[in-house]
Amino acid sequence: MLAGLAAALGKDLRLLARDRVGLVFLTLAPIVVISVAGLSLATLYGAEPRGGTAPVLPFADEDGGWVGRAVRERLADEPSVRVRPVATAAAARALVQAKRAPAALVVPAGTSDAVGAGRAAALVLLSDPVRTVDVAYVRGLAQELRHGLEAAAVERAQHDLDAARAQATEARAHLARAAEDLHRALDDLGARLQAMRADAERRRAAAERELHTALAARQAAARARLVAALAPLRTFLSELAARRQAFAEWLAAVREQAGRLADRVPPPPEPPGVPPALEELASADPDAVAARLVAPDGAAPTLPPVAASAPPALPAFDLPSLPEPPAGRLPGPLALEETSVTGAPRRLNTFDQNVPGFGVTFLLLGVLLGVSLGLLDEHEWGTLERVRSMPMSLATLLVAKLAARAAVGTVQMTLLFLVGRLAFGVSLGPQPWALMLPTAGIVFAGTAFGLVVAATAPSREAVLPLGSIAIMTMAAVGGCWWPINLEPDWMQRAALVFPTTWAMEAYNDLMIRRQPAGAALGATAVLLAYGAVYLAAGLFLFRRRVLRAA
């Protein structure tokens, strides 16, 4: 059995190798269609990786402020659009109206001033609604720009508020320090006034002592001078009294000697009397006279006190309780942050969808037409009957033919992935070998489905329309030509009956979502189940057809 299987398999492979037109169809046709479709549908994901399909975006900066500069810098780093700077909004509008761009972005004059002053401002998007996909992408990009500008403006305002709050806090601390310095200055002033008053009292007491000392010295000097001045007077008065006494004695002696003639002696002239005040002065104590002359009242003069009352109280100075500066937190913008939870990058390569999708389409076409037409041709030519004369069953022969087509389909998909990687930079996932899991499943299901078509087609001419309709339907509905999520919900649910849906699900998990090999096991099992069902049905139906024809 194994020898027969190997012989049948080798025969079919040799026949395929001789069909040069078929080999070209299997290799070049998918590459051409993938290239055309991928470039045509590139904007569905944003842009082709090299930027050749990126939509033109006219940009008019009529503002000339920081908003316009920020938008221009952001667009310069965006590979998914080709920015075309224009001078005015009218020029941008003309490009859109001439269908040379799907949309144009305009920064109106005064936008930077309005945003800086806290007023509402808006970026203007001039669009051509007919170009829905491009406009939707540019609109999303404009929304990202707007959110970025809002965040930058809020961050700048918050920075200014934080700086103002820091300045207010520093000014408050400076005022508190100034108040403390003023309190200390007032306290020092009161202490200095008290010290000055005490010093004045000390100076007054010292002056008073010096005055007393001076008065005492003056009294001593005056007494000495008075004693010196009164000494001649006292001496004179003493001599005068003595002479008066001597004259009185002489006169008495003269009268006594005159006898009877005494009464004839005239009385002597009366000498002038000494004034009582002069006698009192001459007989007074010199110290008392000196004290009476220096201080008539008999007491030393005293100086008036410097200040009888305490200095006036200084006014109280209390710093009012200052509230803490407000935090000044602006409400943050409600921005949209996109995070991939499936592992897929934010910017997709359109060929990650188109290479496996159109590859599966041409794979199914190739294996279906090859298996169906080959079996029907061999049945009509009688080749199948001659091969059956060999010691092998019909099932073995059919399995060998399916295995040959499956090998060719596997090589075809491998070649397409290699070209996609080298020419279009498609992702092969973290484990490139895992792509063989869904590839083996869809190849098995496709070849087995070709057997079903060969068994059910009424004639060779009916294979092409029936097979083409079946393959095109499965490819279109199963997400081979476009992302399946673009389809309505009912169609997405209906697509689960097609093996193409499960194959594309596995390819998307491995290539776009960057999942490990385990993510494709479930879809591969479903594909193998489809293949087993198709194979069992195809063997049963084709055997009946052969037996009926015999």
Phi, psi and omega in degrees: 000317181293324179294319178294320178298317180294322180294317179294320179296317179295322179298316181292324179292323177293322177296319179294322180295332179280342181274084184292322178297319178295320178295321177297318179299321182288335185255305186283320183301313178298322181295318180295313181295320179298317180297312181296313181293320180296316178291327181288324183259016185298320183290349175298331177255357180125303181184156172288146189307326182272004175082002183292333181256006180296136181291149177283134180235099173295138183229120180245118178256092177271357182274312181073011181254198185290332178295312179299319179295319180296318179295317181296317179295321180293318180291331180295333180265007183260109183283348186276357175224155175251103185286134176236099181295136174230164187280319188229166176293329179296319178294320177296318179298321180296321179295321178291316180295329178278005178065025177267355178204144179285332182201161178224147181247130183234134172257104184296158178296141179085005182295315181297318179295320181294315179295319180294329180272001179085011179267163181288142177213160184213146169275143184258126177249113178265116191233160172250099187301341180295325180272073193298313186295312180298318181295320179297320179292315180296324178297317177298320177296320178296323177296319177298318178298316182297315178297320178296320179293319177300314180297319179295319180295316179295320179296319179295316179296320179296322177298317179295318179296318178298320179295318179295320178295320177296320178295319179296318178296318178294320178295321178297316178296322178296319178295320178297318177296321178296320178296318178298318178297321179294318176301315179296322178296319178296317178297319178295324179295316177299317180296321179293321177298316178298318179295320179295319179297315179297321178295322178296320177298318179297318180295319179297316179297319179295320178294321179296318178296317179297324179293317177299317179297318179296318179297318178298319179294320179295319178300318181295318180293319180294321180296318180296316180294321180294318178298319179293324181284327182277344182299314177298324181294317179296319179298318180295316180295323178295316178294323180295317179296322180291319180292322178297319178295321179290324178291320178296321178292320179295319181293321178296322179292322178296315181292327178292321180287331180288339176064243182292342183268009186291328181283349175274348179286125181290152179290144179289157178295142181286122178294153179296141179279154177280131181301144180300321181296327180286323177293320179295321179293320181290329181266351183286162178288133181298325181295317180295317179298320181293318179295322180291328180283319182285317178233099186301328183277353178087005180225149179287138180294149178243145178278144178293150178296153182293311180210117182283331183251158179289155179297152182297147180292139178285146181293144179286140180231107180245130178287127179296153180289113182269132178288157176293141177301143180295152181294325177066039180277122178279146175295131181286152179289149178275081185277162179252113179251121182260127179232128179282119179261355180255355183094352180287142177290161181291321177258115184266153173267120183302333181285345172297333176271319190280325180298306178291326183295306180286334174297316177297320180300310181288330174299312181295319178298316182295309183290324181294308181294321180296313181291310186295306182295322179297314180294317180293321178296316180294328178291318180288325182281349182085001180296322182298321180292322179292321179294325181292342178291344176289159182285069176208155180278165177296324180296320179296319179297315180295319179297323179295316178297319178294322180295321179296314178294325178294321178297317178296318179297323178294317177296320180299313180295321179297318179295320180295320177295322179294315178296318178299322179292314184284322186268326187239000176066034180292156178272134176259008177080174180292338179228088184304327181297337181294341178296340179289341179293300177293333178296313178298321181294313183287328176295316178298313180295321181293316179294320178294324177293326175299324176295322178297316179297318179298327182281334185258340182293131181292334181206172178296323180293336181278346183294315186297309178294318180295314181294318180296316179298316182295314182292315180298321179295313180296321181290316183292311183287329184280004175087022178281332186260336179206163178302133185293339180286355173280347182275159175297161182299318182296326179287325177295323177290322179292332182292345181293345179277355181257139178293333179300325179299316182287326177295314180293327176298316180293316179297319179296320178296319184280319188267317185267314182276355176058039180274157177288179185298330182299335181292339182263358184293318181296312180295323178296320178298320178295318179297317178296324177294317175301314180299319179296317179296314179299319182295314180297315179295318181296316178298317181295312183291320182290325177297318178297321181295319180294316180294323179293322179290330180287000000 
